[in-house]
Structures are given as structure tokens and as C-alpha cells.
Amino acid sequence: MWKGRFAKATADLVQQYGESISYDWRLYKHDVNGSIAHARAQVKAGLLTEEEFSSIEKGLREVEAEIEGGNFAFSIELEDIHMNIESALTKKIGAAGAKLHTARSRNDQVATDTRLYCREEIDALTGQLSELQSALLAQSAKHAASVLPGYTHLQRGQPVTIGHHLLAYVEMLDRDKARLADCRKRVNVSPLGSGALAGSTINLDRQQIADELGFDRVTTNSMDAISDRDYIAEFLFAMALVGTHLSRLSEDLILWCSSEFGFATLSDAHTTGSSLMPQKKNPDVCEITRGKTGRLYGNLVALLTAAKGLPLTYNRDLQEDKEPLFDSIDTLKIALAVNTEMIADMEINVDVCEAAASDPLLLATDLADYLVKNGVPFRQAHELVGLAVAESVKTQNPLDQLDLTSLSEHYGADAKDVFDLQTALAARTNPGAPSIENVKSEVARWQTSLDSCK
């Protein structure tokens, strides 16, 4: 590539140290498409004949087919996917292949390829997120009326339904989809034509190229276009936050599947045993997901660290953007796929959940609300219920079995009605609250929303 300037061959160790073909080969499809669009613009500019363009397009498609079929010999001497493809093309078609790189640098070429790759992967991940939402939604619909303790500080707090609990993750994943959609807008901008850093004196129709490749618009500053990796950092962040949500779901399921909780049972297909203890059934998928979230975080930090001190424009440090990107995508894709399967096959132990939710202490706040409705200021009501709870703990007598009227004149005989669980849930009718009717309504809304995305 630079033999005119250099008299001595690149050292073997430098070639090994600097090559990227071992991982950027996966950009081949986008490199081919970008090159065809670039060549078509060269025809319009009078740099290629129609015959030469046809030869280039045919040759590039042949190279693409060879790579897809596993019949392409990659060379580290050619460093990257761009030069591997260009070299193979030139060997196939001769001089026309050597014209392809006119008015283009590997700097704007790799930025274009990476944007096309990110766009495709954002779309794929968005589809996978919808599939996981659907699996959660199916369980939510099945258990819209099944009661469960809600927790704060991992202590029982108030009653909810299993459907309401699982719908919380549907909401999280929808925010993830929205972040990816927003990220896609900044990804979908064409840098091709920015050259090495200052464009080219040979002006191709950048908008034509962008339109052919499906970009929304072209970049407006060549120096920024070449050095920008914000879109990758943003994509990595969005994936890391998906990992956060998957990890939280995993932690819930790990607790639910423990003997101490017993709220859920994962299928044998999505659990493992112990090499020593024959009774074990371990939620390994959940634990691996929880662990891989740290990997997603690390990939984001790796890119931010590589980019933080770079002067304009391109620096070879930016080669370090791809391995974290590829790894996060691969990691998240399989995590979403396996979690979707696992959620679909999960069994909820409704009787155990309902038994846990029958703890009258879960309705202590409802008892305070009862007092407030009878004219007691909330802080006083909170104190009175706290005294009743203390009495319950001291006497080991359930809260709903205490003679509340003996504890305060503010309690009436109807105070015990507070402890009817179904009545308590039915009263939670505010938007976002877990009444059974609300949960069913939300399930229906989400089903319509997800169906419209298919």
C-alpha cells in the first residue's frame, strides 16, 4: 500500500501487532456494498466506464460469495478487510480494481463500514428485545391475577401481582429499544467522501452514495467524520444498559428459584447440575448473564479510554473500537436468545407466591391509609401502625389477629377489613398501580404494541 514511500518491508512483528483482519473480516458485506456505491459514484464523475463498473461490481460480489462460503484466504500482510477485498478484486479483474480506491481513504471506508454494521446489528438486537418482551408478556398474561410480595431492601413490602412484577422488565426493555432507535439516528449518517481527513479534490456525489446505502444524510465536517466514534460508544452504552436489565432479571430469578423463596422453577433445559452434589439444580443461565454484564461494561470503558486523549483526526488507536463492539454484540445476542427461551419455559409456583403474599404485614401501609381516611394525620397513622406491628412481633400474634381497637381509639371494628388481599389489590387503581384490572389492561396494551412492531 505504501511501497513507494518505504524502502524496507514491514517487520513481521509489526504486521502481527497491527493487523485487524482477524476480527474486522466480519465487515466484508458492508465493505462490498460501500465499494459498489462508491464505484457507481465514480461512473457519474467520469472516473469509471460502465464496463469497468460492471466488472468491479461482479468481482466484488464474487469475493463476497467466497468469504460467505469460507473459501477466501485472508492475509495479515494486507492488514484489514478493506485491502484484502481490494487486492482480491484487482487480481480478478485487473486495472479496473486498482481504480476503485480513487477519492477514498481507508479512514472514511472503515467509518462507513462500521456504521453500516452497527445499523444492521441495532435492528437485529431490537428484534431480539421484542422477542424477550413477548416471552415476559406471555408470563404476565398468565399470572396477571397471581399475587406476590413486592420487595424493597429485599424485605417484603406490599402486595403486587406476578404479572405486574414481570411487566416492569417489559418496560425496561422498551426503554432499551428506544435508546437503540435513538442511537440508530446518529449511526445512520454517511462519512464516505471525507477521505483521509480533508475530503478529496475529486468530488464524488456523496448524497448519491448515502442514498444507495440507506443513510439518512451525510456528515458535514470531514475531520469529525473520520475521527468520530461517538456512535459506537453510544451503542456500547445502550448494550451495557440492556445487560443491566438482564442482570436484574437474573438476580430476581436466582432468588425466586432458591429453596428459600421457591417462587419459580426453571426448566431442566435451562439449568445445570453439580458434579458432586446430585440434588442440585443451578440457575446457571441467570448467573452467566449476571456475570457477562460486567463484560459489556468493560467494552464500553475500553472504547472510552482509547478515545479520550486523541487529537484530530484519525489515529491508529481507533482500531481498538471494533473488538469491544463485536464482543458486546455477540455477548448480548446470545444472552437475549437464551433468556427468551428460559422465560418462556419458566414455571411460576403460584401457591408458594400466594402464601408469601398472605403475610398481613404486607398490608401495614394499607392500615395506615385506613386511619388517614378516618381523619388521622399520616405521620400519626404511621406511628400507630408501627406500634401495632411492634405488638404483633412481641406477642407473635399476626397483625390481622390483633384487637386493634384496644391499641387506639382511631381503629374501628372495620379495620380488619383492610387485610383482605383481593380488596387491597382492587383498591390500587391509579395508573401504574398493580390492581388486577390495571395489569390486564397493561398486558393488552403491550400485546397490541408488540404486534404492531412485527
Kinemage of the C-alpha trace (Angstrom):
@kinemage 1
@onewidth
@group {chain A} dominant
@subgroup {mainchain}
@vectorlist {calphas} color= white
{ca met a 1} P 0.000 0.000 0.000
{ca trp a 2} L 2.855 2.368 0.754
{ca lys a 3} L 5.804 0.760 -1.074
{ca gly a 4} L 6.545 4.000 -2.943
{ca arg a 5} L 7.473 5.759 0.289
{ca phe a 6} L 9.145 2.908 2.192
{ca ala a 7} L 12.307 1.073 1.188
{ca lys a 8} L 12.145 -1.628 3.847
{ca ala a 9} L 9.405 -4.195 4.362
{ca thr a 10} L 7.233 -4.030 7.459
{ca ala a 11} L 8.586 -6.265 10.223
{ca asp a 12} L 6.687 -9.489 10.866
{ca leu a 13} L 6.008 -8.500 14.470
{ca val a 14} L 4.630 -5.134 13.386
{ca gln a 15} L 2.340 -6.896 10.919
{ca gln a 16} L 1.094 -9.215 13.647
{ca tyr a 17} L 0.705 -6.322 16.057
{ca gly a 18} L -1.151 -4.062 13.665
{ca glu a 19} L -3.372 -6.443 11.707
{ca ser a 20} L -7.108 -6.258 12.179
{ca ile a 21} L -8.216 -8.831 9.593
{ca ser a 22} L -8.544 -11.464 12.327
{ca tyr a 23} L -11.638 -9.641 13.549
{ca asp a 24} L -12.693 -6.943 11.069
{ca trp a 25} L -13.314 -9.601 8.397
{ca arg a 26} L -16.931 -9.543 9.569
{ca leu a 27} L -17.336 -6.143 7.916
{ca tyr a 28} L -16.920 -7.751 4.482
{ca lys a 29} L -20.542 -7.486 3.369
{ca his a 30} L -20.687 -3.803 4.242
{ca asp a 31} L -17.294 -3.165 2.673
{ca val a 32} L -18.518 -4.695 -0.582
{ca asn a 33} L -21.754 -2.672 -0.555
{ca gly a 34} L -19.899 0.530 0.258
{ca ser a 35} L -17.400 -0.104 -2.517
{ca ile a 36} L -20.129 -0.715 -5.103
{ca ala a 37} L -21.873 2.534 -4.137
{ca his a 38} L -18.527 4.350 -4.310
{ca ala a 39} L -17.795 2.863 -7.732
{ca arg a 40} L -21.209 3.873 -9.043
{ca ala a 41} L -20.469 7.465 -7.996
{ca gln a 42} L -17.148 7.197 -9.843
{ca val a 43} L -19.058 6.376 -13.003
{ca lys a 44} L -21.160 9.523 -12.570
{ca ala a 45} L -17.955 11.546 -12.100
{ca gly a 46} L -16.445 10.087 -15.283
{ca leu a 47} L -13.724 8.153 -13.463
{ca leu a 48} L -15.007 4.716 -14.463
{ca thr a 49} L -16.755 3.445 -17.556
{ca glu a 50} L -19.957 1.461 -17.283
{ca glu a 51} L -17.973 -1.587 -18.382
{ca glu a 52} L -15.413 -1.065 -15.645
{ca phe a 53} L -18.172 -0.598 -13.079
{ca ser a 54} L -19.872 -3.835 -14.139
{ca ser a 55} L -16.550 -5.653 -13.819
{ca ile a 56} L -15.975 -4.178 -10.339
{ca glu a 57} L -19.483 -4.993 -9.150
{ca lys a 58} L -19.306 -8.566 -10.464
{ca gly a 59} L -15.853 -9.084 -8.973
{ca leu a 60} L -16.875 -7.715 -5.573
{ca arg a 61} L -19.914 -9.993 -5.451
{ca glu a 62} L -17.684 -12.956 -6.276
{ca val a 63} L -15.321 -12.021 -3.440
{ca glu a 64} L -18.318 -11.638 -1.108
{ca ala a 65} L -19.560 -15.103 -2.070
{ca glu a 66} L -16.115 -16.599 -1.453
{ca ile a 67} L -15.983 -15.094 2.034
{ca glu a 68} L -19.526 -16.238 2.826
{ca gly a 69} L -18.653 -19.733 1.629
{ca gly a 70} L -15.458 -19.897 3.693
{ca asn a 71} L -13.312 -20.096 0.558
{ca phe a 72} L -11.397 -16.844 0.937
{ca ala a 73} L -7.774 -16.783 2.095
{ca phe a 74} L -7.275 -13.754 4.322
{ca ser a 75} L -3.781 -12.256 4.531
{ca ile a 76} L -2.409 -10.410 7.557
{ca glu a 77} L 0.134 -8.760 5.238
{ca leu a 78} L -2.833 -6.835 3.812
{ca glu a 79} L -3.794 -5.822 7.351
{ca asp a 80} L -7.551 -5.408 7.118
{ca ile a 81} L -10.746 -6.366 5.338
{ca his a 82} L -10.554 -3.373 3.007
{ca met a 83} L -7.206 -4.222 1.475
{ca asn a 84} L -7.917 -7.951 1.439
{ca ile a 85} L -11.014 -7.347 -0.670
{ca glu a 86} L -9.368 -4.753 -2.920
{ca ser a 87} L -6.363 -6.983 -3.545
{ca ala a 88} L -8.547 -9.980 -4.391
{ca leu a 89} L -10.680 -7.816 -6.700
{ca thr a 90} L -7.652 -6.474 -8.565
{ca lys a 91} L -6.325 -9.990 -9.081
{ca lys a 92} L -9.695 -10.958 -10.554
{ca ile a 93} L -10.350 -8.016 -12.872
{ca gly a 94} L -7.052 -6.195 -13.330
{ca ala a 95} L -6.629 -2.438 -13.710
{ca ala a 96} L -10.248 -1.532 -13.010
{ca gly a 97} L -9.842 -2.900 -9.484
{ca ala a 98} L -6.904 -0.558 -8.903
{ca lys a 99} L -9.131 2.420 -9.728
{ca leu a 100} L -11.682 1.646 -7.013
{ca his a 101} L -9.880 3.476 -4.213
{ca thr a 102} L -9.846 6.789 -6.093
{ca ala a 103} L -11.190 9.623 -3.875
{ca arg a 104} L -11.451 7.315 -0.899
{ca ser a 105} L -9.323 6.578 2.173
{ca arg a 106} L -9.435 3.605 4.459
{ca asn a 107} L -10.352 6.190 7.094
{ca asp a 108} L -13.730 7.051 5.588
{ca gln a 109} L -14.094 3.483 4.298
{ca val a 110} L -13.887 1.873 7.739
{ca ala a 111} L -16.103 4.550 9.281
{ca thr a 112} L -18.727 3.762 6.635
{ca asp a 113} L -18.442 0.002 7.038
{ca thr a 114} L -18.713 0.218 10.807
{ca arg a 115} L -21.776 2.440 10.655
{ca leu a 116} L -23.487 0.025 8.240
{ca tyr a 117} L -22.584 -2.865 10.532
{ca cys a 118} L -23.894 -1.080 13.653
{ca arg a 119} L -27.132 -0.201 11.885
{ca glu a 120} L -27.744 -3.827 10.951
{ca glu a 121} L -26.940 -5.085 14.439
{ca ile a 122} L -29.120 -2.458 16.126
{ca asp a 123} L -32.042 -3.712 14.046
{ca ala a 124} L -31.276 -7.332 14.950
{ca leu a 125} L -30.982 -6.590 18.674
{ca thr a 126} L -34.200 -4.577 18.618
{ca gly a 127} L -35.984 -7.616 17.227
{ca gln a 128} L -34.494 -9.829 19.925
{ca leu a 129} L -35.576 -7.399 22.636
{ca ser a 130} L -39.130 -7.597 21.296
{ca glu a 131} L -38.980 -11.394 21.462
{ca leu a 132} L -37.891 -11.292 25.103
{ca gln a 133} L -40.660 -8.785 25.833
{ca ser a 134} L -43.147 -11.202 24.265
{ca ala a 135} L -41.915 -14.055 26.468
{ca leu a 136} L -42.263 -11.888 29.580
{ca leu a 137} L -45.639 -10.680 28.392
{ca ala a 138} L -46.935 -14.239 27.979
{ca gln a 139} L -45.993 -14.989 31.582
{ca ser a 140} L -47.527 -11.680 32.691
{ca ala a 141} L -50.808 -12.512 30.985
{ca lys a 142} L -50.860 -15.963 32.556
{ca his a 143} L -50.226 -14.533 36.021
{ca ala a 144} L -51.972 -11.165 35.838
{ca ala a 145} L -54.003 -12.038 38.962
{ca ser a 146} L -51.456 -14.175 40.827
{ca val a 147} L -50.346 -12.345 43.963
{ca leu a 148} L -46.750 -11.942 45.043
{ca pro a 149} L -44.927 -9.930 47.699
{ca gly a 150} L -43.273 -6.798 46.373
{ca tyr a 151} L -39.898 -6.032 47.950
{ca thr a 152} L -37.752 -3.096 48.980
{ca his a 153} L -34.330 -3.731 50.507
{ca leu a 154} L -35.103 -7.414 49.794
{ca gln a 155} L -37.684 -7.213 52.591
{ca arg a 156} L -41.377 -7.844 51.967
{ca gly a 157} L -43.118 -4.555 51.357
{ca gln a 158} L -46.553 -4.575 49.720
{ca pro a 159} L -48.611 -6.984 47.636
{ca val a 160} L -48.383 -6.934 43.844
{ca thr a 161} L -49.119 -9.493 41.163
{ca ile a 162} L -46.616 -11.631 39.315
{ca gly a 163} L -47.822 -10.051 36.098
{ca his a 164} L -47.110 -6.563 37.442
{ca his a 165} L -43.623 -7.611 38.523
{ca leu a 166} L -42.722 -9.071 35.126
{ca leu a 167} L -44.202 -6.118 33.261
{ca ala a 168} L -41.582 -3.958 34.965
{ca tyr a 169} L -38.972 -5.719 32.835
{ca val a 170} L -41.082 -5.247 29.711
{ca glu a 171} L -40.912 -1.510 30.457
{ca met a 172} L -37.124 -1.618 30.928
{ca leu a 173} L -36.595 -3.464 27.665
{ca asp a 174} L -38.806 -0.979 25.853
{ca arg a 175} L -36.591 1.862 27.037
{ca asp a 176} L -33.650 -0.153 25.727
{ca lys a 177} L -35.335 -0.372 22.324
{ca ala a 178} L -35.983 3.361 22.371
{ca arg a 179} L -32.324 4.059 23.174
{ca leu a 180} L -31.217 1.833 20.307
{ca ala a 181} L -33.647 3.580 17.945
{ca asp a 182} L -32.275 6.948 19.008
{ca cys a 183} L -28.694 5.713 18.657
{ca arg a 184} L -29.538 4.455 15.158
{ca lys a 185} L -30.317 8.011 14.067
{ca arg a 186} L -26.741 9.069 14.830
{ca val a 187} L -25.316 5.867 13.367
{ca asn a 188} L -27.164 6.304 10.082
{ca val a 189} L -25.028 9.140 8.682
{ca ser a 190} L -22.616 8.614 5.789
{ca pro a 191} L -18.956 9.658 6.224
{ca leu a 192} L -17.923 8.304 2.801
{ca gly a 193} L -16.294 11.068 0.799
{ca ser a 194} L -14.493 12.551 3.789
{ca gly a 195} L -11.247 10.974 2.592
{ca ala a 196} L -8.331 10.700 4.960
{ca leu a 197} L -9.385 13.862 6.791
{ca ala a 198} L -9.980 16.679 4.295
{ca gly a 199} L -12.122 15.170 1.572
{ca ser a 200} L -10.703 14.982 -1.954
{ca thr a 201} L -10.133 17.244 -4.917
{ca ile a 202} L -12.047 14.589 -6.882
{ca asn a 203} L -15.594 15.330 -5.772
{ca leu a 204} L -17.983 12.407 -5.930
{ca asp a 205} L -21.715 12.722 -5.279
{ca arg a 206} L -21.801 11.957 -1.573
{ca gln a 207} L -25.575 12.173 -1.357
{ca gln a 208} L -25.962 9.601 -4.134
{ca ile a 209} L -23.693 7.232 -2.225
{ca ala a 210} L -25.576 7.862 1.015
{ca asp a 211} L -28.925 7.246 -0.643
{ca glu a 212} L -27.764 3.973 -2.188
{ca leu a 213} L -26.503 2.731 1.173
{ca gly a 214} L -29.673 3.768 3.014
{ca phe a 215} L -28.116 6.550 5.075
{ca asp a 216} L -30.356 9.412 6.206
{ca arg a 217} L -27.792 12.110 5.413
{ca val a 218} L -24.098 12.818 5.000
{ca thr a 219} L -21.651 14.120 7.572
{ca thr a 220} L -20.871 17.837 7.390
{ca asn a 221} L -17.301 18.011 8.745
{ca ser a 222} L -14.680 15.721 7.265
{ca met a 223} L -12.386 15.844 10.300
{ca asp a 224} L -15.158 14.906 12.695
{ca ala a 225} L -16.477 12.233 10.316
{ca ile a 226} L -13.119 10.446 10.259
{ca ser a 227} L -12.432 10.544 13.984
{ca asp a 228} L -15.964 10.169 15.351
{ca arg a 229} L -16.606 7.035 17.354
{ca asp a 230} L -19.390 8.503 19.488
{ca tyr a 231} L -21.931 6.291 17.770
{ca ile a 232} L -20.034 3.162 18.800
{ca ala a 233} L -19.694 4.403 22.383
{ca glu a 234} L -23.412 5.168 22.450
{ca phe a 235} L -24.218 1.725 21.048
{ca leu a 236} L -21.948 0.098 23.633
{ca phe a 237} L -23.662 2.065 26.393
{ca ala a 238} L -27.107 1.024 25.173
{ca met a 239} L -25.989 -2.621 25.143
{ca ala a 240} L -24.426 -2.282 28.599
{ca leu a 241} L -27.718 -0.963 29.960
{ca val a 242} L -29.576 -3.888 28.386
{ca gly a 243} L -27.088 -6.022 30.300
{ca thr a 244} L -28.002 -4.182 33.498
{ca his a 245} L -31.666 -5.023 32.994
{ca leu a 246} L -30.943 -8.645 32.143
{ca ser a 247} L -28.756 -8.881 35.223
{ca arg a 248} L -31.511 -7.518 37.466
{ca leu a 249} L -33.968 -10.003 35.973
{ca ser a 250} L -31.401 -12.743 36.539
{ca glu a 251} L -30.989 -11.786 40.180
{ca asp a 252} L -34.749 -11.890 40.715
{ca leu a 253} L -34.942 -15.344 39.149
{ca ile a 254} L -31.965 -16.625 41.125
{ca leu a 255} L -33.801 -15.631 44.307
{ca trp a 256} L -37.154 -16.932 43.091
{ca cys a 257} L -35.665 -20.343 42.238
{ca ser a 258} L -33.915 -20.770 45.577
{ca ser a 259} L -35.338 -23.121 48.225
{ca glu a 260} L -35.737 -20.103 50.491
{ca phe a 261} L -38.165 -18.412 48.063
{ca gly a 262} L -39.439 -21.229 45.848
{ca phe a 263} L -41.445 -18.824 43.697
{ca ala a 264} L -40.338 -20.224 40.319
{ca thr a 265} L -38.874 -23.308 38.678
{ca leu a 266} L -36.672 -23.144 35.604
{ca ser a 267} L -36.765 -25.987 33.109
{ca asp a 268} L -34.110 -28.693 33.135
{ca ala a 269} L -33.042 -27.443 29.693
{ca his a 270} L -32.008 -24.089 31.153
{ca thr a 271} L -30.351 -25.221 34.382
{ca thr a 272} L -27.362 -27.376 35.273
{ca gly a 273} L -26.436 -29.839 37.986
{ca ser a 274} L -23.435 -30.325 40.208
{ca ser a 275} L -20.515 -32.648 39.530
{ca leu a 276} L -20.570 -33.600 43.232
{ca met a 277} L -23.990 -32.844 44.724
{ca pro a 278} L -26.697 -34.849 42.934
{ca gln a 279} L -29.586 -32.837 44.349
{ca lys a 280} L -28.510 -29.513 42.816
{ca lys a 281} L -30.374 -27.645 40.086
{ca asn a 282} L -28.469 -24.450 39.423
{ca pro a 283} L -29.734 -21.334 37.586
{ca asp a 284} L -26.544 -21.082 35.551
{ca val a 285} L -28.081 -19.094 32.700
{ca cys a 286} L -29.012 -16.363 35.161
{ca glu a 287} L -25.591 -16.401 36.801
{ca ile a 288} L -23.750 -16.289 33.471
{ca thr a 289} L -25.951 -13.410 32.337
{ca arg a 290} L -25.218 -11.547 35.535
{ca gly a 291} L -21.502 -12.124 35.001
{ca lys a 292} L -21.457 -11.125 31.329
{ca thr a 293} L -22.940 -7.761 32.206
{ca gly a 294} L -19.528 -6.828 33.596
{ca arg a 295} L -18.055 -7.716 30.224
{ca leu a 296} L -20.455 -5.339 28.480
{ca tyr a 297} L -19.434 -2.580 30.892
{ca gly a 298} L -15.751 -3.319 30.257
{ca asn a 299} L -16.139 -2.999 26.499
{ca leu a 300} L -17.705 0.439 26.901
{ca val a 301} L -14.927 1.603 29.206
{ca ala a 302} L -12.280 0.204 26.826
{ca leu a 303} L -13.505 2.361 23.959
{ca leu a 304} L -13.943 5.481 26.072
{ca thr a 305} L -10.412 5.051 27.390
{ca ala a 306} L -8.943 4.516 23.910
{ca ala a 307} L -10.640 7.631 22.533
{ca lys a 308} L -10.314 10.053 25.427
{ca gly a 309} L -6.951 11.653 24.555
{ca leu a 310} L -6.877 11.520 20.768
{ca pro a 311} L -6.114 14.656 18.743
{ca leu a 312} L -7.962 15.147 15.464
{ca thr a 313} L -8.248 13.290 13.216
{ca tyr a 314} L -7.598 9.579 12.670
{ca asn a 315} L -5.175 7.786 14.962
{ca arg a 316} L -4.449 4.075 14.919
{ca asp a 317} L -5.782 3.823 18.471
{ca leu a 318} L -9.219 3.864 16.866
{ca gln a 319} L -8.583 0.375 15.568
{ca glu a 320} L -9.381 -0.660 19.138
{ca asp a 321} L -13.039 0.235 18.604
{ca lys a 322} L -14.003 -2.990 16.830
{ca glu a 323} L -13.183 -5.833 19.176
{ca pro a 324} L -15.209 -4.339 22.053
{ca leu a 325} L -18.055 -3.632 19.617
{ca phe a 326} L -18.070 -7.109 18.122
{ca asp a 327} L -17.745 -8.769 21.508
{ca ser a 328} L -20.627 -6.814 23.054
{ca ile a 329} L -22.906 -7.614 20.129
{ca asp a 330} L -22.043 -11.322 20.227
{ca thr a 331} L -22.424 -11.438 24.005
{ca leu a 332} L -25.767 -9.657 24.051
{ca lys a 333} L -27.252 -11.596 21.148
{ca ile a 334} L -26.802 -14.979 22.797
{ca ala a 335} L -27.841 -13.585 26.195
{ca leu a 336} L -31.130 -12.335 24.760
{ca ala a 337} L -31.754 -15.572 22.883
{ca val a 338} L -31.164 -17.877 25.852
{ca asn a 339} L -33.089 -15.668 28.290
{ca thr a 340} L -36.060 -15.579 25.940
{ca glu a 341} L -36.131 -19.384 25.831
{ca met a 342} L -35.707 -19.655 29.585
{ca ile a 343} L -38.511 -17.189 30.408
{ca ala a 344} L -40.887 -18.938 28.004
{ca asp a 345} L -40.265 -22.303 29.722
{ca met a 346} L -40.291 -20.993 33.313
{ca glu a 347} L -42.958 -22.253 35.724
{ca ile a 348} L -44.308 -19.985 38.455
{ca asn a 349} L -45.212 -21.688 41.725
{ca val a 350} L -48.395 -19.708 42.293
{ca asp a 351} L -49.343 -21.342 45.602
{ca val a 352} L -45.964 -20.501 47.145
{ca cys a 353} L -46.183 -16.917 45.897
{ca glu a 354} L -49.690 -16.501 47.284
{ca ala a 355} L -48.695 -17.982 50.639
{ca ala a 356} L -45.850 -15.457 50.882
{ca ala a 357} L -48.203 -12.629 49.901
{ca ser a 358} L -50.677 -13.618 52.622
{ca asp a 359} L -48.387 -12.145 55.291
{ca pro a 360} L -50.617 -9.461 56.900
{ca leu a 361} L -47.579 -7.220 57.435
{ca leu a 362} L -47.686 -6.531 53.672
{ca leu a 363} L -50.841 -4.525 54.332
{ca ala a 364} L -49.444 -2.377 57.143
{ca thr a 365} L -49.375 0.628 54.804
{ca asp a 366} L -52.996 -0.048 53.881
{ca leu a 367} L -53.817 0.033 57.582
{ca ala a 368} L -52.159 3.456 57.820
{ca asp a 369} L -54.201 4.567 54.809
{ca tyr a 370} L -57.341 3.369 56.635
{ca leu a 371} L -56.503 5.659 59.553
{ca val a 372} L -55.797 8.576 57.204
{ca lys a 373} L -59.196 8.103 55.581
{ca asn a 374} L -60.667 8.347 59.106
{ca gly a 375} L -59.036 11.729 59.642
{ca val a 376} L -55.746 10.757 61.294
{ca pro a 377} L -52.690 12.707 60.009
{ca phe a 378} L -50.373 10.359 58.109
{ca arg a 379} L -47.396 10.705 60.447
{ca gln a 380} L -49.602 9.837 63.434
{ca ala a 381} L -51.166 6.972 61.476
{ca his a 382} L -47.698 5.691 60.599
{ca glu a 383} L -46.746 5.729 64.295
{ca leu a 384} L -49.944 3.968 65.382
{ca val a 385} L -49.450 1.183 62.823
{ca gly a 386} L -45.806 0.916 63.838
{ca leu a 387} L -46.912 0.338 67.443
{ca ala a 388} L -49.350 -2.316 66.257
{ca val a 389} L -46.587 -4.051 64.277
{ca ala a 390} L -44.330 -3.973 67.325
{ca glu a 391} L -47.109 -5.558 69.358
{ca ser a 392} L -47.532 -8.238 66.704
{ca val a 393} L -43.831 -9.040 66.748
{ca lys a 394} L -43.683 -9.012 70.540
{ca thr a 395} L -46.671 -11.300 71.019
{ca gln a 396} L -46.029 -13.343 67.871
{ca asn a 397} L -49.657 -12.721 67.032
{ca pro a 398} L -50.316 -11.912 63.323
{ca leu a 399} L -51.189 -8.274 62.693
{ca asp a 400} L -54.615 -9.143 61.375
{ca gln a 401} L -55.402 -11.120 64.545
{ca leu a 402} L -54.706 -8.275 66.975
{ca asp a 403} L -57.523 -6.412 68.705
{ca leu a 404} L -56.644 -3.116 67.076
{ca thr a 405} L -59.407 -1.241 68.877
{ca ser a 406} L -57.583 -1.905 72.143
{ca leu a 407} L -54.461 -0.219 70.772
{ca ser a 408} L -56.044 3.048 69.658
{ca glu a 409} L -59.445 4.701 69.614
{ca his a 410} L -58.855 5.559 65.964
{ca tyr a 411} L -59.361 1.948 64.915
{ca gly a 412} L -62.921 0.817 64.285
{ca ala a 413} L -64.314 -2.676 64.057
{ca asp a 414} L -63.967 -2.445 60.284
{ca ala a 415} L -60.176 -2.064 60.491
{ca lys a 416} L -59.746 -5.802 59.952
{ca asp a 417} L -61.356 -5.477 56.524
{ca val a 418} L -58.065 -3.917 55.419
{ca phe a 419} L -56.446 -7.354 55.483
{ca asp a 420} L -58.451 -8.794 52.620
{ca leu a 421} L -55.773 -9.195 49.934
{ca gln a 422} L -58.080 -9.044 46.932
{ca thr a 423} L -59.739 -5.891 48.256
{ca ala a 424} L -56.315 -4.349 48.836
{ca leu a 425} L -55.208 -5.090 45.272
{ca ala a 426} L -58.502 -3.920 43.787
{ca ala a 427} L -58.062 -0.554 45.515
{ca arg a 428} L -54.799 0.102 43.674
{ca thr a 429} L -56.435 1.599 40.590
{ca asn a 430} L -54.191 4.590 39.909
{ca pro a 431} L -52.299 4.404 36.574
{ca gly a 432} L -49.223 2.248 37.074
{ca ala a 433} L -50.552 0.567 40.231
{ca pro a 434} L -50.952 -3.232 40.448
{ca ser a 435} L -54.700 -3.761 40.545
{ca ile a 436} L -55.574 -6.882 38.590
{ca glu a 437} L -57.622 -4.839 36.127
{ca asn a 438} L -54.684 -2.495 35.597
{ca val a 439} L -52.342 -5.400 34.970
{ca lys a 440} L -54.704 -6.997 32.479
{ca ser a 441} L -55.108 -3.663 30.724
{ca glu a 442} L -51.335 -3.229 30.514
{ca val a 443} L -50.905 -6.745 29.156
{ca ala a 444} L -53.425 -5.968 26.411
{ca arg a 445} L -51.712 -2.671 25.612
{ca trp a 446} L -48.309 -4.290 25.332
{ca gln a 447} L -49.648 -7.114 23.195
{ca thr a 448} L -51.062 -4.573 20.744
{ca ser a 449} L -47.829 -2.581 20.806
{ca leu a 450} L -45.592 -5.598 20.158
{ca asp a 451} L -47.898 -6.970 17.456
{ca ser a 452} L -47.629 -3.660 15.617
{ca cys a 453} L -43.829 -3.989 15.569
{ca lys a 454} L -43.868 -7.354 13.775
